[in-house]
Structure formats: C-alpha cells, structure tokens
Amino acid sequence: MRKYRVLVIAPHYNTFVKGLTDAMVVGNSCEATVAVRYNPLSEIAARLPRGKSFEHIRRWSRSYLLDLDSLPENVHVEMIPLFYFVRDGGNRLLGDRLYGKIMRMIRERNIEFDIIHAHFSYPYGYAGARIRERSRTPLVITVHEDRDLLSKEIESRDRRIFWAWKSADALIRINKLDIPRLKEHNANVHHIPGGFNSKRLFPASKEESRKRLNLPAEKKILFNLAGLYPYKGHTHLIEAMKKVSQRRSDIVCYIGGLGPLRVDLQRHIDSLGLSDMVKLIGYVANDEIGDWFTASDAFVLPSLSEGTPAVMFEALACGKPVVASRVGGIPEIITSDGYGLLVEPGNSHDLAEKITDVVQRNWDHHMIAEFATQFSWDKIAKRVQDVYEDAMSKFEGG
C-alpha cells in the first residue's frame, strides 16, 4: 500500500472527519492537509443573544468546528475564511469561492498532494472537483448527506452537484440503500459506513461514569446526542417520554447537542411537565462523551432522516443498546435485537414502547461492544485506503 499525501476538504475537523483522517495517517506514514471553511461572522454571532436567527452562523465558528486534541504531527489543519449570510443551499457562489480560497492556500503554502478527499457533495465535493480539474489529481467524495438531503440534491438536478459526482474518481456512500441512486451519476461507488475512535470509546464502569457526571445512580438513563434540528426527531422523543412517564417514573432522558430548536424543545418539555424526566444538557465536550455513553442504559436516536449516524457506532462501542428509527443506513447496522431496537420514524407510541422495553431487558454489553469493533476507525481507514488505491490506479491508467 503506497503512502499518500491527502488534501481533505471538509466542513470541520472533528467527529468523523477527524476520526478517519487521524486513523489514515497514524502508523501509515501518510500526510493530510485538512481545509476547513469557517464563517468569520460566526465569531461575532457567538457574542450575540442566542436565538434562531444566528444558530446556523454560530455553528461555523472555529471553536465549534475544530477538535485539535491529540493532533497527529502529520495532519495540518488550515482554516478557510468565507464570509456569507445565507445558508449553504441558498448560496450559489459558495462552491466557487471555496475553490478559489483553497487554491490560493495551496499556492501560498506550496502544498503538495496525491489525492483529494472531499466530505459532502456541496460545496466540498464541488470545490474538490474543480481542484481535480486544475491539479490533475484524483478525487474521492464521501456522500455523508442524510437521505432527505440526498433526495433533495437529486431532485434539484443541480448541475454543480451532478458534475462533482460525475467528476469524482470514486464516490463513497455511508449506507448501501442509496448506492443505486448514486451509480446513475458515477459507476464507481463504494459502501463504507462511519466509525468510532476505539481509543476514546470503549466499555467502562457505569457507576464510575455516573459519579463523574453527577448523575443519579438509581435511575434508568437514556442518552441522546444530536443537533437540535427538526429531522433529528426530538419532538417525538419528548412526546414518547410523556407516554413513558404514565407507566414509570425512574427513567431520565438526557439530550446533548446544540441547535436552533433548543428554546422550543425546552418549552415543549415544560408544557408536558417533563422537566424531571427530559433534560437538555447542551454541548457535550469531547472528553465527556465516553462517560455519557457508559453512564447510560441505552442510546436513543429518533431521527426522521439519516445517512449512517456516527453516534450509533459510538454507543455500540461502549456496549450500549441503541433504540433508533428505521431510516437511512441504521437498519443495515442494527441487524439483530441483540444490538438494539428499531422504531418507526415519527411514531412516538412505538418509541415509547421500545424505550420501556430497552430498560427492562438484560443486555449482553460485551457482545454489543465486540460487534462494534468492525467499525473502529482503524478498520474503516483501511477500507478507505483501498478506495484511494483503486482511484489512483484508474486515474493513472486513464
């Protein structure tokens, strides 16, 4: 396997981008330059009162986008400033502007690379396709979009997105379900799911984790970690917890994450009298995520749309069963009720039934964690390297 210099184009250097990138370079003598765009307006928005108007800008701040903990010496993160006021979908020039900024960075820093890996189709895949055209370097795009967004991209017939997919030397899709749709635009599509950091996430003492987080020892604890956006299904989770509360009072659901729905969700919780059973805990620091998983009895993910969520692998890695909607690639992972329970999306009654069920069962936590090992970033990185090798060989042969 050859050693690569990879130009990574991504919306952030944390979670799955960091996990994969670090696994690619550590121990493999590879090198990565990660170009992360951010909106300087977000630094101003961070000082303004919280509200819906600024949430989409705030999430492009440098601190929100970067996880520089244990940064490998052969990973170089470059922040790309781009001022804009509208959301990505309404920003017609974002892809071209990102391309121009990255090309300037490449020239000024004399960055050399053998392959481009873009995460998400637009603007990152599009910018990568333009750089491929200019630099004559092969391009791989990982299509992370949840199913609803992917459907909107296909239905929009956006020439920029279609051209990026067609230009790529390989596409990676995080679930199997959507591969036929992408093959209409590029014959070389690979299925590789997300993963988890096995050095950070593994089974540990529930009791010790609860002590560190100051959580009640006697309660059944559910944990959710997701952006507070409509498609993540938090409203249905809150309504399900209302139904659960009519049967038992010993279950507490902690919801971690930021987003524009925080105020509305808190009002909903309060209106249903669930302030003791459902708690919004906001941002969860990286060094606390492992404790939150291990402190819980189960992880719950009521999404209305997904690709293949990384948090699902993280929960499994800690030996925790998953209660999740039957959407996207989730059923491709939760293939047995030994790993978790699937629910109908948007069905709070079904979700309440499965929540009640999951806290009553005796789970084989060792088996769940062992099952998850196949999704460690080290193993996922080897599969991505195979895609690189294939893309490089075809590019050179062409």
Steps between C-alpha positions, in 0.01 A plus 500: 500500500652831393525799735275791413505873538129575530325833455185474713220751435241494775252705705692426820790316657320313776277192541513281190735717291759506779446133581561383145779746421697420814461125444620542140825668598594349837727202444472523122755775430229682307457877518181703491423867449146569618331809354211606726288797405355726767292815503672789683152640570450206733756645739280809525181293525646311796484824701138572411191380691409143414214463258394336179632780279866435574521127572594401145781759502624410849564140401769613252723652768855371538447360849190309392672348197836391639610218729876536527536252783786256432563658160737272304817675386430405138152657498498870410173687548446815294202725575336654192310824581186562293259782584133437416155561646277233348490124550704274273207395283422860409859604443555454128864615503618313810659210309692728263614725783617201703692369199671836452599527867642148512698549178651818647591305815663227291712754310598710802597201715640294214281204601556178309246217492440171321125469548206720602237375746191720533236442767145584385399586145455877513691720535787266594467239226442772242810692613693173492385432144625841387834442673521156335446667162771756572758277669435177309477309829245223571196582713295293747174640639331353806127569474403543867164668435197365685244338269268801485781734400633252245151471347473879482840519329394242241160656444650849466704386199763746615768492231775580755420194711447268204825620342690441826369144526579430134848653526601295806724199447305326775198568718459358851148466640447431869203270443421232243146618434595804292776348289274427197394868493859620502605247237279687255760778526822305555555127448776481764309517831621327817311430821697590814312591820614734774705398799620581849824575684589184689752691712230730634193279504480157660302324775564640847342514843150647491521581869830689469376694197187605683706622794719710272194653332306534826212289368252309717616145570150354539342627178473337158680744271448556129749709305451685173769702320399693189461848360171656605343507154156379385625192315661363816153428640535645850135604510396135459748397770349750745149381418612139543642584842161643598346161422780324689439723803149359532650156569817567694681791656853361527617582145690819414592598145798733454519677163840639399559737211450854371262641244223749422224291660636516854253761625202333334596157631540631855157658481357171379665314788366749752149500354481121540632512855810299411774718646604217735501235224640681194801728532675705232868504592637705208848453361679183612878538513709236326659387825154434648337314211633161608365550851156592368481184291623272777282668764185427300290185481419557133556748218193635323495658153149590372613655169263551209788483252860376520791374297676275749549700822841484669344521848341160443844339461627688803217371719552142380874532564420574865284186514170688506185389317355748251135598457489665159266583215483268204649758259806528275776252574394433860323168419816388319687520832236405759439164335414316820300582811812399688645841403192718539142567398367671188197729500281655236615859434270766643299246701517609864283208613739244347795692644345495847446124476861439397637731772303307760626175352868600477533591869338173610719262301824341611747596228826326416718810505816306417338356186382845390848649543659206320259546209601867478872429459456455125416873483811634673661780300814290455300239308291753311820684397637184338187477286533865400863444408387221267272754330792741469713227344226412253436865411871575456554194281206582273602867483855414402380237255262744338 
